[in-house]
């Protein structure tokens, strides 16, 4: 059909906007307008105005604005064409003509909608009658009040093969079979699908009954029986309670996804109206898209048992390819063995709100799941974890979000598996007969140690300081001894430290570019530029793109090793000479301890190189 501007203008003109809005918002006359509290955000002082003459509403608090059609799509959550149809019907306005096939399809659907609506009414009547006493007992046992049962249209299907068929005989068996109310078996009479069950109507976004869920009364299988897919009902595209939840979602700014009908009903009864549920299946891509059209981060509140948590992680994996900037999921973990219905019946809405306040982001749920998937004791198992995380992030279609997930997973893996770093203390207090004497801190001693500095590591540290000049001030005291290194390296150390000292008097922080410029004016341009070639050094703090926190921690470690190694070498040489002069148990113990100290320093340096290579390899896999 074609909806012309003239038709839409006529539709707006025939609709009294204050009457339409007043069905769900309490309005008061205010001069030529009506005002009330805005339904799109929480407020205590009315700032929402409806102007019938101009045909629009406006909120001065949240800037919500629109006409009658916009009200139906934004507040009621209807698709545009359904909003127009509903307004046209209320205004007595004929919709533009459809082509023949579309008209026939619409007419057939209208008949099915009527049949489902009459079935829902009949089920409700049975619940209130004599045959519904057992079903009412089930509701009472579950704490469902009569007003809640009426609001959700709950009903009862008697344990009979033909009562519903007889009640709706005017529609004919073929139509009742088509909309899923009867079961057709070859060479047998069609019979009622739902028998001996508490009936829960499933509605579309316009509030029309399109299917039913039936819960068994007493024992039996299946516990829940849903309508089959029909011309009205697609299980994978429908969310239970979406029609009632949509206005509450727009007001609260959140939508909760629970597992079952009774969870939705129990939450609504305690004042949490923004809950929906999939229909007995895993959350589908179509259902996720519906949720994201309502809010950017829906909250999944699945049951606290193993099955519920498996369903949650399946939903997380299914959502990954669809993520976009700002669009994600969060998760609430319910107490073991409980569902939302159990929780609010036992402890009230406050207990649910406490859980919702600490909802877990999607990235945390994925990390937690993979960490628990298998032991992580061996290098192979840790490599497997990194591979699984990389593969998960690789399923994200949006390149920006994919990059952020890869980076976050790498950062967490590095943090988790990085060995605990301890500051190097050459000689700690220990049990045993040998205690090293304090070393003299003379200029000659400093010069001797400076001569033993590892020049390759010193170059890397100097490159790291030029790359991260803010770190110079933190290590000023220990770096002073490096001025005594002979040659260009020592002179460059001295220049870098002098620039940092001078810069402390300024107001702007010293960055790498400005440091290089200052060094160039002193004749160090070539050597400084050569040091900044990251591909020549295997450390994170020499890499331009390395994570800042990790580079800072690794630079701290490298400086500690650089300063400690000459001291250990000096003392080891002295201990070895003492052993050669006179072998004693104390001298031997001292020599062994120093050899172990030296090996520990070598291991720490090797760990720095290996962790950087692992990070770069993981980065290349992600790309």
C-alpha positions as CSV (number, residue, x, y, z in Angstrom):
1,X,0.0,0.0,0.0
2,X,1.0,3.6,-0.5
3,X,0.7,6.0,2.5
4,X,0.6,9.5,1.0
5,X,1.5,12.7,3.0
6,X,-2.2,13.7,2.5
7,X,-3.4,10.5,4.1
8,X,-1.0,10.8,7.1
9,X,-2.0,14.5,7.6
10,X,-5.7,13.5,7.6
11,X,-4.9,10.8,10.1
12,X,-3.2,13.3,12.5
13,X,-6.0,15.8,12.1
14,X,-8.6,13.1,13.1
15,X,-6.6,12.1,16.2
16,X,-7.0,14.0,19.4
17,X,-3.5,13.8,20.8
18,X,-4.3,14.5,24.4
19,X,-6.9,11.8,24.4
20,X,-4.4,9.3,22.9
21,X,-1.6,10.2,25.3
22,X,-4.1,10.4,28.3
23,X,-4.7,6.7,28.0
24,X,-1.4,6.0,29.6
25,X,-0.3,9.4,31.1
26,X,-2.2,11.5,33.7
27,X,-2.7,14.9,32.1
28,X,-4.0,18.2,33.5
29,X,-5.3,21.1,31.5
30,X,-2.8,24.0,31.5
31,X,-4.2,26.9,29.4
32,X,-4.4,25.8,25.8
33,X,-2.3,22.7,26.5
34,X,-2.2,19.6,28.7
35,X,0.7,18.7,31.0
36,X,1.9,15.8,33.0
37,X,4.9,13.8,34.1
38,X,7.0,12.6,31.2
39,X,6.6,8.9,30.4
40,X,10.0,8.8,28.7
41,X,12.0,9.6,31.9
42,X,11.5,9.6,35.6
43,X,10.5,13.0,37.0
44,X,8.5,14.4,39.9
45,X,7.7,17.9,38.5
46,X,5.7,17.8,35.2
47,X,7.6,19.0,32.2
48,X,5.7,17.1,29.5
49,X,3.2,19.1,27.4
50,X,0.6,18.0,24.8
51,X,-0.7,20.6,22.3
52,X,-3.8,19.5,20.4
53,X,-3.9,22.5,18.2
54,X,-0.4,21.9,16.8
55,X,-0.7,18.2,17.1
56,X,2.5,17.4,19.0
57,X,3.9,16.6,22.5
58,X,7.1,17.9,23.9
59,X,9.1,17.3,27.1
60,X,11.3,20.1,28.4
61,X,13.2,17.7,30.6
62,X,14.4,15.0,28.1
63,X,13.4,16.7,24.8
64,X,11.1,13.8,23.7
65,X,9.0,15.2,20.9
66,X,6.5,13.9,18.3
67,X,3.0,13.5,16.9
68,X,0.4,10.8,17.2
69,X,2.3,8.3,15.0
70,X,5.5,9.0,16.8
71,X,3.8,8.4,20.1
72,X,2.6,5.0,19.0
73,X,6.1,4.0,17.8
74,X,8.1,5.5,20.6
75,X,5.8,4.9,23.6
76,X,3.9,1.9,22.5
77,X,6.8,0.3,20.6
78,X,4.8,-0.4,17.5
79,X,6.2,-0.7,14.0
80,X,5.3,2.3,11.8
81,X,2.7,0.6,9.7
82,X,1.0,-1.0,12.7
83,X,0.9,2.4,14.4
84,X,-0.8,3.9,11.4
85,X,-3.3,1.0,11.1
86,X,-4.3,1.3,14.8
87,X,-4.8,5.1,14.6
88,X,-6.7,4.8,11.4
89,X,-9.0,2.2,12.9
90,X,-9.6,4.4,15.9
91,X,-10.3,7.5,13.7
92,X,-12.6,5.6,11.3
93,X,-10.3,6.2,8.4
94,X,-9.9,3.6,5.7
95,X,-6.4,2.5,5.0
96,X,-5.2,2.9,1.3
97,X,-6.1,-0.1,-0.9
98,X,-3.7,-3.0,-1.0
99,X,-3.0,-5.3,-3.9
100,X,-5.1,-8.4,-4.1
101,X,-2.7,-10.8,-2.6
102,X,-1.7,-8.5,0.3
103,X,-5.4,-7.9,1.0
104,X,-6.2,-11.6,1.0
105,X,-3.2,-12.2,3.4
106,X,-4.3,-9.4,5.7
107,X,-7.9,-10.7,5.7
108,X,-6.8,-14.2,6.6
109,X,-4.5,-12.9,9.4
110,X,-7.4,-10.8,10.7
111,X,-9.5,-13.9,11.0
112,X,-6.7,-15.8,12.8
113,X,-6.2,-12.9,15.2
114,X,-9.9,-12.9,16.0
115,X,-9.8,-16.7,16.7
116,X,-6.8,-16.3,19.0
117,X,-8.5,-13.4,20.8
118,X,-11.6,-15.4,21.4
119,X,-9.6,-18.4,22.5
120,X,-7.8,-16.3,25.1
121,X,-11.2,-15.0,26.4
122,X,-12.6,-18.5,26.6
123,X,-9.5,-19.8,28.5
124,X,-9.9,-16.9,31.0
125,X,-13.5,-17.8,31.6
126,X,-12.5,-21.4,32.3
127,X,-10.0,-20.3,34.9
128,X,-12.7,-18.5,36.8
129,X,-15.2,-21.4,36.5
130,X,-15.6,-24.6,38.4
131,X,-13.1,-26.5,36.3
132,X,-10.4,-23.9,36.9
133,X,-10.2,-24.4,40.7
134,X,-7.0,-26.5,40.5
135,X,-5.3,-24.0,38.2
136,X,-6.3,-21.2,40.6
137,X,-4.7,-23.2,43.4
138,X,-1.5,-23.4,41.4
139,X,-1.5,-19.6,41.0
140,X,-2.2,-19.1,44.6
141,X,0.6,-21.4,45.6
142,X,3.0,-19.5,43.4
143,X,1.9,-16.2,45.0
144,X,0.2,-14.8,41.8
145,X,-2.6,-12.4,42.8
146,X,-5.9,-12.4,41.0
147,X,-5.3,-8.9,39.7
148,X,-1.9,-10.0,38.2
149,X,-3.6,-13.0,36.6
150,X,-6.1,-10.7,35.0
151,X,-3.5,-8.2,33.8
152,X,-1.6,-11.0,32.0
153,X,-4.8,-12.7,30.7
154,X,-4.0,-16.0,32.4
155,X,-6.5,-18.8,31.7
156,X,-7.1,-22.5,31.9
157,X,-7.6,-25.2,29.2
158,X,-9.8,-28.1,30.5
159,X,-8.5,-31.6,30.1
160,X,-10.7,-32.3,27.1
161,X,-10.0,-33.1,23.4
162,X,-12.9,-31.0,22.1
163,X,-14.2,-28.3,24.4
164,X,-12.2,-25.4,22.7
165,X,-13.0,-26.8,19.3
166,X,-16.7,-26.7,20.1
167,X,-16.5,-23.2,21.6
168,X,-14.8,-21.8,18.5
169,X,-16.7,-23.9,15.9
170,X,-17.7,-20.9,13.9
171,X,-14.1,-20.3,12.8
172,X,-13.9,-23.8,11.3
173,X,-11.3,-26.5,12.0
174,X,-8.9,-25.4,9.2
175,X,-8.5,-21.9,10.7
176,X,-8.1,-23.3,14.2
177,X,-5.5,-25.7,12.9
178,X,-3.7,-22.9,11.1
179,X,-3.4,-20.8,14.2
180,X,-2.2,-23.8,16.3
181,X,-5.2,-24.3,18.5
182,X,-6.1,-27.7,17.1
183,X,-3.9,-30.6,16.2
184,X,-4.5,-32.3,12.9
185,X,-3.8,-36.1,12.5
186,X,-4.3,-38.0,9.3
187,X,-7.6,-39.9,9.2
188,X,-8.6,-38.6,12.6
189,X,-10.7,-35.7,13.8
190,X,-8.7,-32.6,14.8
191,X,-8.5,-32.2,18.6
192,X,-7.5,-29.5,21.1
193,X,-3.8,-28.9,21.4
194,X,-3.9,-27.6,25.0
195,X,-5.5,-29.8,27.6
196,X,-5.3,-29.6,31.4
197,X,-2.9,-26.7,31.4
198,X,-2.6,-23.2,32.8
199,X,-2.8,-20.9,29.8
200,X,-0.5,-17.9,29.2
201,X,-1.3,-15.8,26.2
202,X,1.6,-14.5,24.1
203,X,1.0,-11.2,22.4
204,X,2.7,-9.2,19.6
205,X,3.8,-5.6,20.0
206,X,0.3,-4.4,19.3
207,X,-1.0,-6.5,22.2
208,X,-2.8,-9.0,20.0
209,X,-2.8,-12.7,21.1
210,X,-0.7,-14.6,18.6
211,X,0.1,-17.8,20.5
212,X,-0.1,-19.5,23.9
213,X,2.1,-21.2,26.4
214,X,0.5,-23.9,28.5
215,X,1.9,-25.1,31.8
216,X,0.9,-28.6,33.0
217,X,-1.3,-28.8,36.1
218,X,0.3,-31.3,38.4
219,X,2.8,-33.9,37.1
220,X,3.4,-34.6,33.5
221,X,5.6,-33.9,30.4
222,X,6.2,-31.6,28.8
223,X,6.0,-29.1,31.7
224,X,5.5,-26.2,29.2
225,X,3.8,-26.6,25.8
226,X,4.0,-23.7,23.3
227,X,2.0,-23.0,20.2
228,X,3.8,-24.1,17.0
229,X,5.0,-21.6,14.4
230,X,2.0,-20.2,12.5
231,X,1.3,-17.3,10.1
232,X,0.9,-15.1,13.3
233,X,3.7,-16.6,15.4
234,X,7.4,-17.0,14.9
235,X,9.0,-18.4,18.1
236,X,12.5,-17.2,17.2
237,X,11.3,-13.6,16.5
238,X,9.0,-13.1,19.5
239,X,9.6,-12.0,23.0
240,X,7.0,-12.7,25.7
241,X,5.6,-9.6,27.3
242,X,7.2,-7.2,24.9
243,X,4.0,-5.2,24.4
244,X,3.6,-4.6,28.2
245,X,7.3,-4.1,28.9
246,X,8.0,-1.5,26.1
247,X,6.5,1.5,27.9
248,X,8.3,0.5,31.2
249,X,11.6,0.1,29.3
250,X,11.3,3.6,27.8
251,X,10.7,5.0,31.3
252,X,13.4,3.0,33.2
253,X,16.0,2.8,30.4
254,X,16.6,-0.9,30.9
255,X,15.2,-4.2,29.8
256,X,15.6,-7.5,31.6
257,X,15.7,-10.8,29.9
258,X,14.5,-13.8,32.0
259,X,14.0,-17.4,31.1
260,X,10.3,-18.0,31.7
261,X,6.8,-16.7,31.7
262,X,6.4,-17.0,35.5
263,X,9.6,-15.0,36.0
264,X,8.2,-12.1,34.0
265,X,4.9,-12.3,35.8
266,X,6.5,-12.5,39.3
267,X,8.7,-9.5,38.5
268,X,5.8,-7.4,37.3
269,X,3.8,-8.2,40.4
270,X,6.6,-6.6,42.6
271,X,6.8,-3.5,40.3
272,X,9.6,-4.5,37.8
273,X,7.6,-4.3,34.6
274,X,10.5,-4.1,32.1
275,X,11.1,-7.9,31.8
276,X,10.7,-10.1,28.7
277,X,11.4,-13.7,28.0
278,X,12.4,-15.9,25.0
279,X,10.0,-18.7,24.3
280,X,11.7,-21.9,25.5
281,X,14.7,-21.5,23.2
282,X,18.1,-19.9,23.3
283,X,18.1,-16.2,22.6
284,X,18.1,-15.7,18.9
285,X,19.7,-13.0,16.7
286,X,16.3,-11.6,15.9
287,X,15.4,-11.3,19.5
288,X,18.7,-9.6,20.3
289,X,18.0,-7.0,17.6
290,X,14.6,-6.3,19.1
291,X,16.2,-5.8,22.5
292,X,18.9,-3.5,21.1
293,X,16.2,-1.4,19.5
294,X,14.9,-0.7,23.0
295,X,18.2,-0.2,24.9
296,X,21.9,-0.5,24.2
297,X,22.7,-2.9,27.0
298,X,20.0,-5.4,27.8
299,X,20.5,-7.3,31.1
300,X,20.3,-11.1,31.0
301,X,18.9,-12.6,34.3
302,X,18.9,-16.3,33.6
303,X,18.5,-19.0,36.3
304,X,21.3,-19.7,38.8
305,X,21.6,-23.4,37.9
306,X,24.0,-24.9,35.4
307,X,21.5,-24.9,32.6
308,X,20.7,-21.2,33.1
309,X,24.4,-20.2,33.1
310,X,25.0,-22.3,29.9
311,X,22.1,-20.4,28.3
312,X,23.7,-17.1,29.3
313,X,27.0,-18.0,27.8
314,X,25.3,-19.2,24.6
315,X,23.6,-15.9,24.4
316,X,26.9,-14.1,24.9
317,X,28.5,-16.0,22.0
318,X,25.6,-15.4,19.8
319,X,25.7,-11.7,20.5
320,X,29.4,-11.3,19.7
321,X,29.1,-11.0,15.9
322,X,26.4,-8.4,16.3
323,X,28.2,-6.0,18.7
324,X,28.6,-2.4,17.7
325,X,30.0,0.6,19.6
326,X,27.9,1.1,22.7
327,X,25.8,-2.0,22.0
328,X,26.4,-4.9,24.3
329,X,24.9,-7.2,27.0
330,X,25.3,-7.4,30.7
331,X,24.6,-10.4,33.0
332,X,23.1,-11.0,36.5
333,X,24.0,-14.2,38.2
334,X,21.2,-15.4,40.5
335,X,21.8,-17.4,43.6
336,X,22.5,-21.1,42.9
337,X,19.3,-23.0,42.0
338,X,17.1,-19.9,42.0
339,X,15.2,-18.0,39.3
340,X,13.8,-14.5,39.5
341,X,10.4,-15.8,40.5
342,X,12.0,-17.6,43.5
343,X,14.1,-14.6,44.4
344,X,11.4,-12.0,44.6
345,X,8.9,-14.3,46.3
346,X,11.4,-15.0,49.0
347,X,13.1,-11.6,49.4
348,X,11.1,-9.0,47.4
349,X,12.0,-6.5,44.6
350,X,14.9,-5.1,46.7
351,X,16.9,-8.3,46.3
352,X,16.5,-8.2,42.5
353,X,17.5,-4.5,42.4
354,X,20.6,-5.3,44.4
355,X,21.7,-7.9,41.8
356,X,20.8,-5.6,38.9
357,X,23.0,-2.8,40.4
358,X,26.1,-5.1,40.1
359,X,25.4,-6.5,36.6
360,X,28.4,-8.1,34.9
361,X,29.6,-6.7,31.6
362,X,29.8,-9.0,28.6
363,X,33.6,-9.0,28.4
364,X,33.8,-10.1,32.1
365,X,31.3,-13.0,31.5
366,X,33.4,-14.2,28.5
367,X,36.7,-13.9,30.4
368,X,35.2,-15.7,33.4
369,X,33.8,-18.5,31.3
370,X,37.0,-19.2,29.4
371,X,39.2,-19.0,32.5
372,X,37.0,-21.8,34.0
373,X,36.9,-23.9,30.9
374,X,40.0,-25.9,31.7
375,X,43.1,-25.9,33.9
376,X,45.8,-23.3,33.1
377,X,48.8,-25.0,34.7
378,X,50.9,-25.6,31.6
379,X,52.2,-23.4,28.8
380,X,50.0,-25.4,26.3
381,X,46.8,-24.8,28.4
382,X,47.6,-21.1,28.7
383,X,48.2,-20.8,25.0
384,X,44.9,-22.6,24.5
385,X,43.1,-19.9,26.6
386,X,44.7,-17.1,24.5
387,X,43.7,-18.8,21.3
388,X,40.1,-19.3,22.5
389,X,39.8,-15.6,23.5
390,X,41.3,-14.5,20.2
391,X,38.8,-16.7,18.3
392,X,35.9,-15.2,20.3
393,X,37.0,-11.7,19.5
394,X,37.5,-12.6,15.9
395,X,33.8,-13.3,15.5
396,X,32.9,-9.7,16.0
397,X,32.0,-8.0,12.7
398,X,32.6,-4.4,13.8
399,X,36.3,-3.8,13.4
400,X,36.6,-1.2,16.2
401,X,34.8,-3.4,18.7
402,X,36.9,-6.4,17.6
403,X,40.1,-4.4,18.2
404,X,39.0,-3.4,21.7
405,X,38.1,-7.0,22.7
406,X,41.4,-8.3,21.3
407,X,43.3,-5.6,23.3
408,X,41.4,-6.2,26.5
409,X,41.8,-10.0,26.3
410,X,45.6,-9.6,25.7
411,X,45.9,-7.2,28.6
412,X,44.0,-9.5,31.0
413,X,46.1,-12.5,29.9
414,X,49.3,-10.6,30.4
415,X,48.2,-9.4,33.8
416,X,47.0,-12.8,35.0
417,X,50.1,-14.8,33.9
418,X,52.8,-12.3,34.6
419,X,55.1,-13.5,37.4
420,X,54.9,-11.5,40.6
421,X,57.7,-9.0,40.5
422,X,59.7,-8.4,43.6
423,X,62.2,-5.6,44.0
424,X,65.7,-6.9,43.9
425,X,67.4,-6.9,47.3
426,X,70.9,-8.4,46.9
427,X,71.4,-9.6,50.5
428,X,68.3,-10.1,52.6
429,X,68.4,-11.0,56.3
430,X,68.6,-14.7,56.4
431,X,69.3,-17.6,58.8
432,X,72.7,-19.2,58.6
433,X,76.2,-18.2,59.6
434,X,77.1,-15.9,56.7
435,X,76.0,-12.2,56.6
436,X,77.5,-10.0,53.9
437,X,79.2,-6.8,55.2
438,X,77.8,-3.5,54.1
439,X,79.5,-2.2,50.9
440,X,81.2,1.2,50.8
441,X,79.4,3.7,48.6
442,X,82.5,5.5,47.4
443,X,83.1,7.2,44.0
444,X,85.6,4.5,43.2
445,X,83.0,1.8,44.0
446,X,80.4,3.6,41.9
447,X,82.8,3.8,39.0
448,X,83.7,0.1,39.3
449,X,80.0,-0.8,39.2
450,X,79.3,1.5,36.3
451,X,82.1,-0.2,34.3
452,X,80.3,-3.5,34.8
453,X,76.9,-2.3,33.5
454,X,75.4,-4.3,30.7
455,X,75.6,-1.9,27.8
456,X,73.0,-3.7,25.7
457,X,70.4,-3.5,28.5
458,X,71.5,0.1,29.2
459,X,70.7,1.1,25.6
460,X,67.2,-0.5,26.0
461,X,66.6,1.3,29.3
462,X,67.8,4.6,27.7
463,X,65.4,4.0,24.8
464,X,62.6,3.4,27.2
465,X,63.3,6.6,29.1
466,X,63.3,8.6,25.9
467,X,60.1,6.9,24.9
468,X,58.6,7.5,28.3
469,X,60.3,10.6,29.8
470,X,57.8,10.9,32.6
471,X,59.5,7.9,34.2
472,X,62.9,9.6,34.5
473,X,62.0,11.5,37.7
474,X,60.8,8.2,39.4
475,X,64.3,6.7,38.9
476,X,66.5,9.8,39.2
477,X,68.5,8.5,42.2
478,X,69.5,5.2,40.7
479,X,70.1,6.6,37.2
480,X,72.7,9.0,38.5
481,X,75.3,6.3,38.6
482,X,74.8,5.7,34.9
483,X,76.4,9.1,34.2
484,X,79.7,7.4,34.9
485,X,79.4,5.0,31.9
486,X,82.1,5.7,29.5
487,X,81.6,6.9,25.9
488,X,78.6,8.3,24.0
489,X,76.1,6.2,26.0
490,X,77.2,7.8,29.3
491,X,77.0,11.3,27.8
492,X,73.5,10.6,26.5
493,X,72.4,9.3,29.9
494,X,73.8,12.5,31.4
495,X,72.0,14.7,28.9
496,X,68.7,12.9,29.3
497,X,68.8,13.2,33.1
498,X,69.9,16.9,32.9
499,X,66.9,17.7,30.5
500,X,64.5,16.0,32.9
501,X,65.9,17.9,35.9
502,X,65.6,21.2,34.0
503,X,62.1,20.3,32.9
504,X,60.9,19.8,36.4
505,X,60.9,23.6,36.7
506,X,58.5,24.0,33.8
507,X,54.7,23.6,33.8
508,X,54.1,21.4,30.8
509,X,55.0,17.6,31.1
510,X,58.0,16.5,29.1
511,X,57.0,14.2,26.2
512,X,59.1,12.1,24.0
513,X,59.0,14.4,21.0
514,X,60.1,17.4,23.0
515,X,62.9,15.4,24.6
516,X,64.2,14.3,21.3
517,X,64.1,17.9,20.0
518,X,66.1,19.1,23.0
519,X,68.6,16.3,22.6
520,X,69.0,17.0,18.9
521,X,70.1,20.6,19.8
522,X,72.9,19.1,21.9
523,X,74.2,16.9,19.1
524,X,72.4,13.6,20.1
525,X,69.9,13.4,17.3
526,X,71.4,10.4,15.5
527,X,72.0,8.2,18.6
528,X,68.6,9.1,20.1
529,X,66.7,8.3,16.8
530,X,68.6,5.0,16.5
531,X,67.6,4.0,20.0
532,X,63.9,4.7,19.2
533,X,63.9,2.1,16.5
534,X,61.7,-0.4,18.4
535,X,62.4,-3.3,16.1
536,X,66.0,-3.5,17.4
537,X,65.1,-4.2,21.0
538,X,62.9,-7.0,22.4
539,X,61.2,-5.0,25.3
540,X,57.7,-3.6,25.6
541,X,58.9,-0.2,26.8
542,X,60.8,0.4,23.6
543,X,57.7,-0.3,21.5
544,X,55.6,2.7,20.3
545,X,52.3,0.8,20.5
546,X,52.8,-1.1,23.7
547,X,50.3,-0.8,26.6
548,X,51.4,2.1,28.8
549,X,50.9,0.4,32.1
550,X,52.7,-2.7,31.0
551,X,55.6,-0.7,29.5
552,X,56.0,1.2,32.7
553,X,56.1,-1.9,34.9
554,X,58.6,-3.6,32.5
555,X,60.8,-0.5,32.5
556,X,60.8,-0.6,36.3
557,X,61.9,-4.2,36.2
558,X,64.6,-3.6,33.6
559,X,66.1,-0.7,35.6
560,X,66.2,-2.8,38.8
561,X,68.0,-5.5,36.9
562,X,70.4,-3.1,35.3
563,X,71.4,-1.5,38.6
564,X,71.6,-4.8,40.5
565,X,73.7,-6.9,38.1
566,X,77.0,-5.0,38.5
567,X,76.7,-5.3,42.3
568,X,76.1,-9.0,42.1
569,X,78.9,-9.5,39.7
570,X,81.3,-7.5,41.9
571,X,80.4,-9.5,45.0
572,X,80.5,-12.8,43.2
573,X,84.0,-12.0,42.0
574,X,85.1,-11.1,45.5
575,X,83.5,-14.3,46.9
576,X,85.3,-16.4,44.3
577,X,88.6,-14.8,45.1
578,X,88.0,-15.4,48.8
579,X,87.3,-19.1,48.0
580,X,90.5,-19.5,46.1
581,X,92.5,-17.9,49.0
582,X,90.9,-20.0,51.7
583,X,88.1,-22.6,51.3
584,X,85.5,-22.4,54.2
585,X,81.9,-23.4,54.5
586,X,80.9,-19.8,55.0
587,X,82.7,-18.7,51.8
588,X,81.2,-21.5,49.8
589,X,77.7,-20.7,51.0
590,X,78.2,-17.1,50.0
591,X,79.5,-18.0,46.6
592,X,76.5,-20.3,45.9
593,X,74.0,-17.7,47.1
594,X,75.5,-15.1,44.8
595,X,75.5,-17.5,41.8
596,X,71.7,-18.0,42.5
597,X,71.2,-14.3,42.7
598,X,72.9,-13.8,39.3
599,X,70.8,-16.6,37.7
600,X,67.6,-15.1,39.2
601,X,68.5,-11.8,37.5
602,X,69.1,-13.6,34.2
603,X,65.7,-15.3,34.5
604,X,63.9,-12.0,35.2
605,X,65.4,-10.4,32.1
606,X,64.5,-13.5,30.0
607,X,60.9,-13.2,31.3
608,X,60.7,-9.6,30.1
609,X,61.8,-10.6,26.6
610,X,59.4,-13.6,26.5
611,X,56.4,-11.7,27.7
612,X,56.9,-9.1,25.1
613,X,57.3,-11.7,22.3
614,X,54.1,-13.4,23.5
615,X,52.2,-10.1,23.4
616,X,53.4,-9.3,19.9
617,X,52.5,-12.8,18.7
618,X,49.0,-12.6,20.1
619,X,48.7,-9.2,18.4
620,X,49.7,-10.6,15.0
621,X,47.2,-13.4,15.4
622,X,44.4,-10.9,16.2
623,X,45.3,-9.0,13.0
